[in-house]
Amino acid sequence: MKGVRLFLLAMIIVLLMACAEREPSEQLPNVDLVAGEVTKEPSGQLKEPPNVHLVADETTYMMQRGGYEWTIKRTFGREETTIADAVAPNESLKRGLITLAKDAQMELQFEVQPDRYRVFGWYEEGPSKLFSHLQYIVGEQSVAIEIVAYYPQGHVSYVLPVKFE
């Protein structure tokens, strides 16, 4: 009888340990020692939204991450969603502007290519404007360029305040 109780107690302990969630500090580490490497979950999902850079005339600028919604699927069908809010993109025009030539050749560099993205121009006053291509923003004087990128895990807004001269 004593052996049966010990066996049942051992089984309960094993089951509890197997079902217990690990704390984030106990999770297996992801090696991200290389600068600029995108950090992924063991499942292959991105831990956080990737970065986007604007390249203008061979100079690279990191766009500021704005608001986003990002979901990571966990075990047993659970999901962890992070929703971050940010000020409106036109508010960034009140801070430091990056000066570019009116004829600047611009392109986007995504750390991870999104499924799709949209390009918006935000002005100090007035509504935002949707552009069909990044190049059409050139010559718009002071504008906050916003890229809204759509990934399988969510969507992210990236902003860069620019002044064209």
C-alpha positions as CSV (number, residue, x, y, z in Angstrom):
1,M,0.0,0.0,0.0
2,K,2.9,2.3,0.8
3,G,4.4,1.6,-2.6
4,V,1.2,2.5,-4.4
5,R,0.9,5.9,-2.6
6,L,4.5,6.7,-3.4
7,F,3.9,5.8,-7.1
8,L,0.8,8.0,-7.2
9,L,2.6,10.9,-5.5
10,A,5.4,10.6,-8.0
11,M,3.0,10.6,-11.0
12,I,1.2,13.7,-9.7
13,I,4.5,15.6,-9.3
14,V,5.6,14.6,-12.8
15,L,2.2,15.7,-14.2
16,L,2.3,19.0,-12.4
17,M,5.9,19.7,-13.6
18,A,5.0,18.9,-17.2
19,C,2.0,21.1,-17.2
20,A,3.6,24.1,-15.4
21,E,4.3,27.2,-17.5
22,R,7.9,28.3,-17.6
23,E,8.7,31.9,-16.6
24,P,10.2,34.0,-19.4
25,S,13.6,33.8,-17.7
26,E,13.5,30.0,-17.7
27,Q,12.6,29.7,-21.4
28,L,15.3,28.5,-23.8
29,P,17.4,31.4,-24.9
30,N,17.5,32.6,-28.5
31,V,20.9,33.5,-29.7
32,D,20.8,37.0,-31.1
33,L,24.4,38.1,-30.7
34,V,24.7,39.3,-34.3
35,A,23.7,43.0,-34.6
36,G,20.5,43.5,-36.5
37,E,19.5,39.9,-36.3
38,V,15.7,39.4,-35.9
39,T,14.9,37.7,-32.6
40,K,12.6,34.8,-33.0
41,E,10.6,32.6,-30.7
42,P,11.5,28.8,-30.6
43,S,8.4,28.4,-32.8
44,G,10.0,30.6,-35.5
45,Q,7.6,33.5,-34.8
46,L,9.1,37.0,-34.4
47,K,9.2,38.2,-30.8
48,E,8.5,41.8,-31.8
49,P,7.9,43.7,-34.9
50,P,10.9,44.0,-37.2
51,N,12.6,47.3,-38.1
52,V,12.3,49.2,-41.3
53,H,14.9,51.5,-42.9
54,L,14.4,54.3,-45.4
55,V,17.4,54.5,-47.8
56,A,17.6,58.0,-49.5
57,D,20.5,58.7,-51.9
58,E,22.7,55.9,-50.3
59,T,22.1,57.1,-46.7
60,T,20.1,54.8,-44.4
61,Y,17.7,56.0,-41.8
62,M,15.9,53.8,-39.3
63,M,12.2,54.6,-39.2
64,Q,10.6,55.0,-35.7
65,R,8.2,52.3,-34.7
66,G,4.8,53.7,-33.9
67,G,1.7,52.0,-32.8
68,Y,1.3,48.3,-33.5
69,E,-0.6,45.1,-32.7
70,W,1.6,41.9,-32.5
71,T,0.5,38.4,-31.7
72,I,2.6,35.4,-30.7
73,K,0.9,32.0,-30.7
74,R,1.8,30.0,-27.5
75,T,1.2,26.4,-26.7
76,F,-2.2,24.8,-26.3
77,G,-3.9,27.4,-28.5
78,R,-3.0,30.4,-26.4
79,E,-2.1,33.7,-27.9
80,E,-0.2,36.6,-26.4
81,T,-1.1,39.9,-28.1
82,T,0.8,43.2,-27.5
83,I,-0.9,46.5,-28.5
84,A,1.2,49.6,-28.4
85,D,-0.1,53.1,-29.0
86,A,1.9,56.1,-30.2
87,V,1.3,59.8,-30.9
88,A,-0.1,60.7,-34.3
89,P,2.7,60.7,-37.0
90,N,2.3,64.4,-37.7
91,E,3.3,65.1,-34.1
92,S,6.8,63.8,-35.0
93,L,7.2,66.9,-37.3
94,K,7.6,69.0,-34.1
95,R,10.7,67.1,-33.3
96,G,13.9,66.7,-35.4
97,L,13.4,66.5,-39.1
98,I,15.7,64.7,-41.5
99,T,16.6,66.9,-44.5
100,L,16.5,65.3,-47.9
101,A,16.9,66.6,-51.4
102,K,13.7,67.2,-53.4
103,D,14.9,64.8,-56.0
104,A,16.0,62.1,-53.5
105,Q,15.7,58.5,-54.6
106,M,14.1,56.6,-51.8
107,E,13.5,53.0,-51.1
108,L,12.4,50.9,-48.1
109,Q,14.5,48.1,-46.6
110,F,12.5,45.7,-44.4
111,E,14.3,43.4,-41.9
112,V,11.4,41.0,-42.7
113,Q,9.4,41.5,-45.8
114,P,5.7,42.2,-44.9
115,D,2.8,40.6,-46.7
116,R,1.9,44.2,-47.9
117,Y,2.3,47.8,-46.8
118,R,0.8,51.2,-47.4
119,V,2.6,54.6,-47.6
120,F,1.0,57.7,-46.0
121,G,2.2,61.3,-45.8
122,W,1.2,63.3,-42.6
123,Y,1.4,67.1,-42.5
124,E,1.4,69.5,-39.5
125,E,-2.1,70.5,-40.3
126,G,-4.7,68.7,-42.3
127,P,-5.4,65.1,-43.0
128,S,-3.0,62.4,-44.0
129,K,-2.6,61.4,-47.6
130,L,-2.3,57.9,-49.0
131,F,0.4,57.5,-51.7
132,S,0.6,54.7,-54.2
133,H,4.4,54.7,-54.0
134,L,7.1,56.1,-51.7
135,Q,8.7,58.2,-54.5
136,Y,5.5,60.3,-54.9
137,I,6.1,61.9,-51.5
138,V,9.3,63.6,-52.7
139,G,8.9,67.4,-52.9
140,E,6.0,67.6,-50.3
141,Q,8.0,70.0,-48.1
142,S,7.8,68.8,-44.4
143,V,6.0,65.5,-44.1
144,A,6.0,62.6,-41.7
145,I,6.3,59.5,-43.8
146,E,4.3,56.6,-42.3
147,I,4.6,53.0,-43.5
148,V,1.9,50.7,-42.2
149,A,3.2,47.1,-42.7
150,Y,1.0,44.0,-42.5
151,Y,2.6,40.8,-41.3
152,P,1.1,37.4,-40.4
153,Q,1.5,38.3,-36.7
154,G,0.0,41.7,-36.9
155,H,0.4,45.2,-38.2
156,V,3.0,47.9,-37.4
157,S,3.3,51.7,-38.1
158,Y,6.7,53.2,-38.8
159,V,7.3,56.9,-39.0
160,L,10.1,59.2,-40.3
161,P,9.7,63.0,-40.2
162,V,11.3,64.5,-43.4
163,K,11.9,68.0,-44.8
164,F,12.6,68.2,-48.5
165,E,14.8,71.0,-49.7
